[in-house]
Amino acid sequence: MSLSVPQEILDALTDVVMPRLKPEPEVAEMLRIGGFDVPVYRTGALVIGSGAAGLRAAVEMKRRGVYVTIISQSAWGGTSACSGSDKQTLHTANTKDQGDNFQAMAEAIRAGGAMDEDTAYIEAVGSVRAMASLQYLGLPLPQDHLGGTLRYQTDHDEVGRATSCGPRTSRLMVKVLAEEAIRLDIPFFNHTTAIKVLKDAQGVTGLLAIRPKEASDANPYGLTLSACSAMVFAAGGPGEMYRDSVFPNGCFGTLGLALESGLELTNITESQFGIGTRREGFPWNLSGTYVQVIPHIYSVDTEGTEHHFLADYYRTTQEMASNIFRKGYQWPFHASRMLDFQSSLVDLAIFRESQKGRRVYMDFNRNPVAIDAPFSLDRLDPDVGAYLRNAGADHALPIDRLRHMNPLAIELYKRYKVDITADPLEFAVNNQHMNGGIAVDTWGRTNVSGIYAVGEASGTHGVTRPGGSALNAGQVFGTRVAEHIGASSVAAAPSSANISTVGEAAVSEVMRLLTRESGQSWKDIRTEVQARMSDHAGILCTAHDVTMAMEGARTLNAQIRAHGLQVSRTGEVARAIQWQQMAVASEAVLSALDHYIAQGGGSRGARAICDPTGDSLPQSVHGSLPEVRFRAERDTDKQSQLRVRLEGTYMIVTKVPNRPYDGDQSFFERDWPAWLTGGIYDQDTAPL
Ligand SMILES: Cc1cc2nc3c(=O)[nH]c(=O)nc-3n(C[C@H](O)[C@H](O)[C@H](O)COP(=O)(O)OP(=O)(O)OC[C@H]3O[C@@H](n4cnc5c(N)ncnc54)[C@H](O)[C@@H]3O)c2cc1C
């Protein structure tokens, strides 16, 4: 891309205007429950969440004759609509030149371990259809003049399976999918927050939600019930769990709700942490070209003094500059990359500066300051120098290299009143993505009959994931869930289930939680949960710290159970319950992490498990760094996943082996009948 791209083209890819929703359906039925008049809405399938994954599931269901309805806390909220990076990535099978190999792609997707092998193959083989259908709906993925998709290399991707529409790929995905949902007349209840799942002995029967719009004297909290025969959790990741976070504001996900509903979670110890601008300002990921142009990185202490702190870690200017560059496609922190002066030493250094109370910046108007020799584009590691030469980025200053390589990256911050052509950009190491989530089978089914999970709500990734595979997984599993629900016909018409008894039980549970004078305030819960998770379960942790944090989380949940929630305004009820459920989710993460460490688990993906007897010792230019000596990962841990479920008030953690996949055994004539008759959907087998 060059400077000659007209401004209106840049604008269209950065200012993505969302479509207008149609008026919400009228709700005629009312139930008198717990002294409230509660509206009841009936549907076949209910999708919780309107991110890229939920919308995909809804659109595909509607096309298969399912009576589907979407509810969402915020129609254009969540990570898909509000997050991105310099080139926000979609990871799909390579569709240029000699194409791809799905087996090899599946192996790359699950290379970090703790991932079901069949899921990896599903994501690989399903990616072509996911991408092509997005293109059909109008997603402007870039092509060359012969129709090949333009590709580049991203995190955990040795081949170059990444593509992008620019900084806002996922928002554009939401836009085209939402336009399709509107075109298909899918009922949509906006500003509706799911708080309790209704079940009977057979499985899911409905949902209790809060809709401020329904609030009245007869229903002050805006309680609302839905009856349904199938439900899809698509509420994204638990972005609010950490104080230091690059998730957009208000991303709660539904891990706590899932645990309370009897759903099993998997791999929830696995998150991604990396550099980005925090949500207090404009939360944005700083991978790709932001670092590939090699800006100067420095910190400022409380006295206003600048520190060239990377010089305390790397041995030469070339080594430092090349590793800043590599953060472009080695974005997530990984403990093993702290070794041998690799790129996660950059994350470690930034994290430790923040811990000292210093603010960290990248300055695009300065090249890195010298360690031994002055910075020069001619003195970079061969892979780094070659990339910049191929990109034609031979400009003297990082900002000019950025303007040349990716002008959208500059435009994007300008939209939020941050001019990186003039001012340095403050950033930090933040939590960005939950790799784990609700455990699902190959059709997206959870362990509760009728409940499915897709997107970041589901735990379909392993310890690591190639950049862009989160968005791909949501599209692939959104489609599979729709195929499964569609084939079963259970949700072809609105549910006629009698939900008054289960609805009553759910309402009284909520009221028990709310009506306590001495209850916990949600703001206090927020402060406590976020601080605990960022301070004790971030990129560096120890066995002792995690155990103490888990005990703290347990105590908090016990207090909430004993004293309830203090809510000063009826309008705060949904938020207060989301914080109560986040407290449950954080206890689950810490319980799984504590279990993993206690069983001898080592450092992988998200975190370094620091241990004075650990076998891995990162070095800096000044010598070894014993305070971050860590345990290496054991190979055996790659073969299994940790599941967590809530039994009463206890988190039960168990280990299950990854599901295997031993290659494509299908044969056309033999397997065709199973497709024709719906046998492929395994409708009669229990999920998980
Ligand atoms: C800064 C950043 C950069 C990223 N870059 C990439 C990238 O380059 N490539 C990639 O693949 N992934 C990336 N990711 C991750 C990816 O964006 C997300 O995993 C993905 O968008 C999640 O989509 P989703 O549909 O599952 O959830 P979301 O898009 O988060 O949607 C969740 C929906 O659920 C709704 N909701 C939440 N709670 C409730 C509730 N209780 N009741 C009702 N509705 C509810 C929300 O309003 C929202 O509509 C990035 C993430 C971040 C934060």
PDBQT file of the ligand as one rigid body, heavy atoms in Angstrom, charges set to zero:
ROOT
HETATM    1  C1  LIG A 701      -7.514  -5.583  20.628  1.00  0.00    +0.000 C 
HETATM    2  C2  LIG A 701      -7.939  -6.910  20.069  1.00  0.00    +0.000 A 
HETATM    3  C3  LIG A 701      -7.442  -7.315  18.828  1.00  0.00    +0.000 A 
HETATM    4  C4  LIG A 701      -7.815  -8.547  18.308  1.00  0.00    +0.000 A 
HETATM    5  N1  LIG A 701      -7.318  -8.925  17.091  1.00  0.00    +0.000 NA
HETATM    6  C5  LIG A 701      -7.692 -10.115  16.568  1.00  0.00    +0.000 A 
HETATM    7  C6  LIG A 701      -7.231 -10.505  15.289  1.00  0.00    +0.000 A 
HETATM    8  O1  LIG A 701      -6.478  -9.794  14.632  1.00  0.00    +0.000 OA
HETATM    9  N2  LIG A 701      -7.657 -11.700  14.809  1.00  0.00    +0.000 N 
HETATM   10  C7  LIG A 701      -8.490 -12.545  15.511  1.00  0.00    +0.000 A 
HETATM   11  O2  LIG A 701      -8.852 -13.616  15.031  1.00  0.00    +0.000 OA
HETATM   12  N3  LIG A 701      -8.934 -12.177  16.728  1.00  0.00    +0.000 NA
HETATM   13  C8  LIG A 701      -8.566 -10.996  17.255  1.00  0.00    +0.000 A 
HETATM   14  N4  LIG A 701      -9.033 -10.638  18.485  1.00  0.00    +0.000 N 
HETATM   15  C9  LIG A 701      -9.998 -11.527  19.147  1.00  0.00    +0.000 C 
HETATM   16  C10 LIG A 701     -11.350 -11.447  18.426  1.00  0.00    +0.000 C 
HETATM   17  O3  LIG A 701     -11.615 -10.105  18.086  1.00  0.00    +0.000 OA
HETATM   18  C11 LIG A 701     -12.454 -11.986  19.304  1.00  0.00    +0.000 C 
HETATM   19  O4  LIG A 701     -12.108 -13.267  19.782  1.00  0.00    +0.000 OA
HETATM   20  C12 LIG A 701     -13.761 -12.095  18.522  1.00  0.00    +0.000 C 
HETATM   21  O5  LIG A 701     -14.086 -10.870  17.927  1.00  0.00    +0.000 OA
HETATM   22  C13 LIG A 701     -14.871 -12.536  19.454  1.00  0.00    +0.000 C 
HETATM   23  O6  LIG A 701     -16.066 -12.563  18.733  1.00  0.00    +0.000 OA
HETATM   24  P1  LIG A 701     -17.390 -13.076  19.440  1.00  0.00    +0.000 P 
HETATM   25  O7  LIG A 701     -18.468 -12.910  18.456  1.00  0.00    +0.000 OA
HETATM   26  O8  LIG A 701     -17.137 -14.399  20.027  1.00  0.00    +0.000 OA
HETATM   27  O9  LIG A 701     -17.585 -12.085  20.678  1.00  0.00    +0.000 OA
HETATM   28  P2  LIG A 701     -17.808 -10.501  20.701  1.00  0.00    +0.000 P 
HETATM   29  O10 LIG A 701     -17.499  -9.868  19.421  1.00  0.00    +0.000 OA
HETATM   30  O11 LIG A 701     -17.088 -10.005  21.912  1.00  0.00    +0.000 OA
HETATM   31  O12 LIG A 701     -19.347 -10.361  20.903  1.00  0.00    +0.000 OA
HETATM   32  C14 LIG A 701     -19.959 -10.665  22.126  1.00  0.00    +0.000 C 
HETATM   33  C15 LIG A 701     -21.393 -10.208  22.057  1.00  0.00    +0.000 C 
HETATM   34  O13 LIG A 701     -22.077 -10.675  23.203  1.00  0.00    +0.000 OA
HETATM   35  C16 LIG A 701     -22.815  -9.637  23.794  1.00  0.00    +0.000 C 
HETATM   36  N5  LIG A 701     -22.941  -9.977  25.221  1.00  0.00    +0.000 N 
HETATM   37  C17 LIG A 701     -21.961 -10.116  26.141  1.00  0.00    +0.000 A 
HETATM   38  N6  LIG A 701     -22.472 -10.516  27.322  1.00  0.00    +0.000 NA
HETATM   39  C18 LIG A 701     -23.800 -10.634  27.139  1.00  0.00    +0.000 A 
HETATM   40  C19 LIG A 701     -24.874 -11.004  27.975  1.00  0.00    +0.000 A 
HETATM   41  N7  LIG A 701     -24.708 -11.367  29.253  1.00  0.00    +0.000 N 
HETATM   42  N8  LIG A 701     -26.128 -10.984  27.441  1.00  0.00    +0.000 NA
HETATM   43  C20 LIG A 701     -26.354 -10.634  26.160  1.00  0.00    +0.000 A 
HETATM   44  N9  LIG A 701     -25.356 -10.285  25.330  1.00  0.00    +0.000 NA
HETATM   45  C21 LIG A 701     -24.103 -10.294  25.812  1.00  0.00    +0.000 A 
HETATM   46  C22 LIG A 701     -22.035  -8.386  23.465  1.00  0.00    +0.000 C 
HETATM   47  O14 LIG A 701     -22.835  -7.237  23.501  1.00  0.00    +0.000 OA
HETATM   48  C23 LIG A 701     -21.570  -8.709  22.049  1.00  0.00    +0.000 C 
HETATM   49  O15 LIG A 701     -22.596  -8.410  21.133  1.00  0.00    +0.000 OA
HETATM   50  C24 LIG A 701      -8.689  -9.403  19.036  1.00  0.00    +0.000 A 
HETATM   51  C25 LIG A 701      -9.197  -8.993  20.265  1.00  0.00    +0.000 A 
HETATM   52  C26 LIG A 701      -8.831  -7.755  20.787  1.00  0.00    +0.000 A 
HETATM   53  C27 LIG A 701      -9.382  -7.347  22.120  1.00  0.00    +0.000 C 
ENDROOT
TORSDOF 0
